[in-house]
Amino acid sequence: MPDPPSQPLYLKVKRHILSNVASGKWAAASRVPSENELVKAFGVSRMTANRALRELSDEGVLVRIAGVGTFVAQGGAQAHPLQIRNIADEIRERGGTHRAQLVSLEKVRAVGDLAADFGVAPRSLLYRSVIVHHENERPIQLEERCVLSAIAPDYLKVDFTRITPHEYLMRTAPLQEAQHILRAIMPDETTRRLLQMKRHEPALLVLRRTWTAGAIASAARLYYPGSRYEMSGRFRP
């Protein structure tokens, strides 16, 4: 895929590295080009090459060892645990191809935990979507999401094989606040089947709630196969 003409140079370098890692050309623990090598290969400044390597290191894709070099990190796909990211963007930034498989899209009533999650009266109308997101044709995330019908009245009309719920909601209900809870679980048989997981493989579950205009807009349960996904972040106080 050609790079957009207006794309910053450091992103061009990042995409090159991510593409080689995603394709397996640069395996885990293998050395990647140095700053000097990237400067020569792309005709960029040392500062630009450094930024690309530094950001990929912060994102957990690379490991930089002073005086030794930069290497591909161990492990599979990663995401920052406190960022609200579009899964399709994550996959593309790793050089992969995203595909969404719609499992269900329906009206539901807020009962029990759902009513508590949204802070609404019992039996309030919600919309629910269940989608499997694939990276290079391998399932990487099962997304079960409920949204408040008043916040996104056209939710059931959206083609979620062409746009993710995240992208749609960011346009119709801009994010004001978010909450993340991370858990390691043993998934049920339906989740295991949709994510093509082994029988005794654990899953990573992210419980996410988002607010807009002072109200809870959506509540999602995001399941990831434990052997193919991890959360990684770097923080500054």
N, C-alpha and C positions, 0 to 999 in steps of 0.2 A: 504494500500500500504506500503510495507516494506521500511524503510529508507535506502538510499544508504550507503554502508560501510564507505565511506570516508566523509560522511556528518558531518560538525562541530556540536559539542554537543549543542551549543546554538540554532542552526536551528532545531534540533530534539525537543527541548523544545518548540520552536515557533510553529512548525507544530502540536504538541499535543494540544496546546492552541487554535490555529486557527481551528483545526478540531472540537473541542468541541463547539466553538462559531458558526461555520458554520452549524453544525448539529442541533443547537438549544438546545443542552444539557445544555450549559451555556448561559442563556438568557441575554438580555440587563439589566444592573444594578446589575447582580449577581456577587458575589465575586469569584475571581479565587484564586488558591493556592498561598500562600506566597512564598518568596524566600526560606525560610527554608523548606517548604513543597516540593518545587520542587527539592531542593538539596537532600532530602531523597528519593523522588520518582524516580529520574533519576540517582542518584549517581554522580552528577556533582558538581563543585565548586560553591560557593556563587557568584563569579564573573560571571560565565556562566549563572546562573539563573537570575542575575540582568540584564545582557545584553539582554536576551530574553524578559524580561518584559519591559525594557527601550525602546527597538526598537518597540515593539508592542504599547507602549504608544505614541511614536513619530509618528507612522503610524496611530494613531487615533483609533486603535482597542480596547485599554484598557485605563482606567483612573486610575491614581495612586494618592491616597490621603494620605499624610504623617500622620503617627500615626493611620490610620484607616484601610487601605488595598488597594488592587487593584481590579478593577471592570470592567466588560464588558461595553464598551461605547455604548451610544444610537446611533441609526441610522443603515443604511444598509451598503452595500459595499462602500469602499472608495478608493481613489487614491490620490497621491500627485499631486498638480496642476502643478508643474514644472518639473516633471520627465517624461522621455520618456520610458514607460513601455510596455511590451508585455501583452495584455489583458489576454492571456491564462496563463501566469505566475502569474498575479495578482490573478486570480481565484484559481489556484492550491495552492498558498500560503495561501489562506483563507480556504483551506481544501475542496474546491469544485471541480466539474467536468466541464471541458470546452467542448463545442461543437460548431462548426461553421456551419452556414447555408449559402451557396452561393446563392445569389439572382441574380447577373448578373456579367459577366466578358466580356469586350468588348473594341473595339477601339473607340476613340472619337477624335474630332478635338478641338483644343484650340481656342475657340471663347469667346468674351466678358470677363467676370470675370476670366474665366479659363486662357486665354492668359495673363491677368494681374497678376494672382496668380503665374504663372511660369516665367513671364518676357520673353516670347517667342513670335515669330511672329505669327499673327493670322493663324489659321488652321494648326498649327504644330501638329504632331501626338502624342497623349497621350493614355495610357491604363487606363481603369476605372474598379474598382471592387466595388461591394456592398455586404456586408456580415453582417449577424446578429450573434453576439456572445452570446451564452447561458451559464449561470451559473446554474448548477443543473437543466437543462432543462427549465429555465426561461430566456427570452431574457434580456440582461443587457446592450448591446451596439449595435448600428447600425453604421457600418463603411462604409462611402462612400469615396473612395480614388482614386485619379488620380496620375499616375506616368509618368515621362518623358520616352518615349520609348527608347531613346538612353542610358539612365541610367540602365534600366532593360529590355533588349530586349526579354527575355524569359518569361515575366510576365504572358502572356496569357496562357502559357503552365503549370503553377504551379497549383497543387491541393491544394486550400486554405481551404479544409476541413481537411487537414493533417498538414499544416503549415500556420501560420498567415502571412499576408503581412508584418507585422513588422519583424518577424523572417527572412523572405526571403530578405527583403531590407537591413537588418543589415549585411547579408552575401555578397550581391552583390553590395551594395552602402553604405559603412560604414558611420555612422552619423558624420557630421562635426559641424552642427549648427541646432538649432530648434527654432521655434516660436510658442507660444500658445496664443490663445485668447479665453476667456471663456464668454459665454452668456447664459442667461435664456430665453427660447423661448416657444411659443406655437407651437407644431409640426403640420405638415400637416397630412392628413388622412392616407397616406401611411406609414409614420414614426410611427404614433400611432398604426396602425394595426400590423406592424412588431415587435414592442416592446411590444405589448399587454398592452397598456396604457389606462387609463380611459379617457373619453371624454374631461374633463376640466383639466387634469393633465399636468403641465408644464414639459418641458424637459431641460436638461443641454446640451448645445452644446459646444464642444471644436473644435476650428479651429486650425489645426496644419499644419505647413509647415516645411519641413526638407531640409537641404542642404548637398551636398556631392561634393567634388572636385570643390568647388566654385560655383556650380550651384544648383538651386532648384530641388530636386529629386522627392519630392512628396508633395501633398496637400490633406489633409483629413478633412472631417467633421465627427466628432464622436458624436453621439446622445446617451444620457443616460436617462432612466425614472427618473423623479425628485423624485419620492417617494421611489426609490430603490437604489439610488446612490448619493454620495457626494464627493467633493474634499476637502482634508484636508492636511495641511502641517505644518511643524515646521522648523524655520529658525534660524541660528546663524549669526550675522553680522561679 
